[in-house]
Amino acid sequence: MKKLKAKLMPYLLSIMIATSTIVVVPPATAVDVQAKTSYVYIAASGKGKCYHKNKKCSRMKKTKKLKKSTAKKRGYRACKKCYR
């Protein structure tokens, strides 16, 4: 029983009494939040028109990492090689 309590301690335990159902929901972690924010790469020179998943795509040497939403706001489009 102690082992079970120790495993469930970091989780938010929701009990729905009406249906006697136990639902275990893990708490949001920094990893979960970071996974929702996707980052892309653009050419550091600023001459490129595309954002990339991989910083080595199209033989880019110097890159800048930024949020995908920021790249879209700046007018970049998805790379045809990276986003097939």
For each residue, the residues with C-beta under 8 A, 3 or more apart:
1: 4 5
2: 5 6
3: 6 7
4: 1 7 8
5: 1 2 8 9
6: 2 3 9
7: 3 4
8: 4 5 11 13 24
9: 5 6
10: 26 27
11: 8 24 25 26 27
12: 24 25 26 27
13: 8 22 23 24 25
14: 22 23 24 25
15: 21 22 23
16: 19 20 21 22 23
17: 20
18:
19: 16
20: 16 17
21: 15 16
22: 13 14 15 16
23: 13 14 15 16
24: 8 11 12 13 14
25: 11 12 13 14
26: 10 11 12 29
27: 10 11 12
28: 32 33
29: 26 32 33
30: 33 34
31: 34 35
32: 28 29 35 36
33: 28 29 30 36 37
34: 30 31 37
35: 31 32
36: 32 33
37: 33 34 67
38: 67 68
39: 65 66 67 68
40: 51 52 53 65 66 67 68 71 76
41: 51 52 53 54 55 57 60 63 64 65
42: 46 48 50 51 52 63 64 66 71 76
43: 46 47 48 60 62 63 64
44: 60 62 63 64
45: 48 62
46: 42 43
47: 43
48: 42 43 45 60 76
49: 75 76 77
50: 42 58 76 77 78 79 80
51: 40 41 42 68 71 72 76 77 78 79
52: 40 41 42 55 57 58 60 63 79 81 82
53: 40 41 57 79 82 83
54: 41 57 82
55: 41 52 60 63 65
56: 59 60
57: 41 52 53 54 60 79 81 82
58: 50 52 79 81
59: 56
60: 41 43 44 48 52 55 56 57 63
61:
62: 43 44 45
63: 41 42 43 44 52 55 60
64: 41 42 43 44
65: 39 40 41 55
66: 39 40 42 70 71
67: 37 38 39 40 70 71
68: 38 39 40 51 71 72
69: 72 73
70: 66 67 73 74
71: 40 42 51 66 67 68 74 76
72: 51 68 69 75 76
73: 69 70
74: 70 71
75: 49 72
76: 40 42 48 49 50 51 71 72
77: 49 50 51
78: 50 51 82 83
79: 50 51 52 53 57 58 82 83
80: 50 83 84
81: 52 57 58 84
82: 52 53 54 57 78 79
83: 53 78 79 80
84: 80 81
